[in-house]
Structures are given as C-alpha cells and as structure tokens.
C-alpha cells in the first residue's frame, strides 16, 4: 500500500513518522559496518572531531536530551570507543585510539547513507528536503 492511500495520509504526524521509519531502516543498513546505531555513530564522529567535547554541547548539536546523551556515551564507553573525564563539575568526552582508527569507516558509512537516500530521492530533492526540514524544525524549537 502506498502512503498516500492510507487512512491518515493527510496527517503530519502519520506522514512524518512513516518517512522517519523508512529513513531509519536505510540509516541502520548504512551503519552496519561499524556495528553502531546512527545516533551512536554521529555522536562518535563529533567526539573524534572535537576531542574533549562536553555532553551539553553534544546534546545541543545532536538535538537530544541530556539523559539520551548520557545513555549514548555509556554505550560508547562499553565498546571502549570513548572515555569521560571530570574536572569539578565539567565533564569532557574523548575518543579512544580504537575510535580514531574507526573514523575513516564512520565517514564511509555516512557517505554511503547520503548516497543511498540521494539515489532514492534525487540529489536536488534530497538537498531541498533537508533544508526544508531544518527550517521547519527550527520553527518548532521556538516552542521549547
């Protein structure tokens, strides 16, 4: 069945959730080579690129709650990919040598994901969609 043929096809919640599920499947497949979820992988790339980053900055940049960031960091710690240090009230997150070795493969997975959705949607449509989604998401973040 096509999404347009579904009962709630005119509902933003239904349509955006259906789209998100399809993107999630594609992303999960793209990130399989590193055995990380897309959220873990994007966070790890940020940590590698900005060693010593604070969890609050990760939360802000990834648009996730602090508790979600903590869970993601704990999972990366259990995989020996990051370490946390604390100086007083300040916590910093650093990549391990194992994480740094993984960086080229992380970049390849990111590229594979971008190519996969661009192949489905077209490059111009993909770019336009991302820009539009960012703009619309920003309108909702004003409500927070």
FENSUL-V512618 format. One record per backbone hydrogen bond with DSSP energy under -0.5 kcal/mol. NH is the residue of the N-H (numbers start at 1). CO is the residue of the C=O. If there is no record, write none. Layout:
nh=NH co=CO
nh=NH co=CO
This chain:
nh=5 co=2
nh=6 co=3
nh=9 co=6
nh=11 co=8
nh=12 co=10
nh=15 co=11
nh=16 co=12
nh=17 co=13
nh=18 co=14
nh=19 co=15
nh=20 co=16
nh=21 co=17
nh=22 co=18
nh=23 co=19
nh=24 co=20
nh=25 co=21
nh=26 co=22
nh=27 co=23
nh=28 co=24
nh=29 co=25
nh=30 co=26
nh=31 co=27
nh=32 co=28
nh=32 co=29
nh=34 co=31
nh=35 co=32
nh=36 co=31
nh=41 co=37
nh=42 co=38
nh=43 co=39
nh=44 co=40
nh=45 co=41
nh=46 co=42
nh=47 co=43
nh=48 co=44
nh=49 co=45
nh=50 co=46
nh=51 co=48
nh=52 co=93
nh=53 co=50
nh=53 co=93
nh=57 co=54
nh=58 co=54
nh=59 co=55
nh=60 co=56
nh=61 co=57
nh=62 co=58
nh=63 co=59
nh=64 co=59
nh=69 co=65
nh=70 co=66
nh=71 co=67
nh=72 co=68
nh=73 co=69
nh=74 co=70
nh=75 co=71
nh=76 co=72
nh=77 co=73
nh=78 co=74
nh=79 co=75
nh=80 co=77
nh=81 co=76
nh=82 co=76
nh=83 co=94
nh=85 co=92
nh=87 co=90
nh=90 co=87
nh=91 co=89
nh=92 co=85
nh=93 co=53
nh=94 co=83
nh=96 co=81
nh=100 co=96
nh=101 co=97
nh=102 co=98
nh=103 co=99
nh=103 co=100
nh=105 co=102
nh=106 co=102
nh=107 co=103
nh=108 co=104
nh=109 co=105
nh=110 co=106
nh=111 co=107
nh=112 co=108
nh=113 co=109
nh=114 co=110
nh=115 co=111
nh=116 co=112
nh=117 co=113
nh=118 co=114
nh=119 co=115
nh=120 co=116
nh=121 co=117
nh=122 co=118
nh=126 co=122
nh=127 co=123
nh=128 co=124
nh=129 co=125
nh=130 co=126
nh=131 co=127
nh=132 co=128
nh=133 co=129
nh=134 co=130
nh=135 co=131
nh=136 co=132
nh=137 co=133
nh=138 co=134
nh=139 co=135
nh=140 co=136
nh=141 co=137
nh=142 co=138
nh=143 co=140
nh=144 co=141
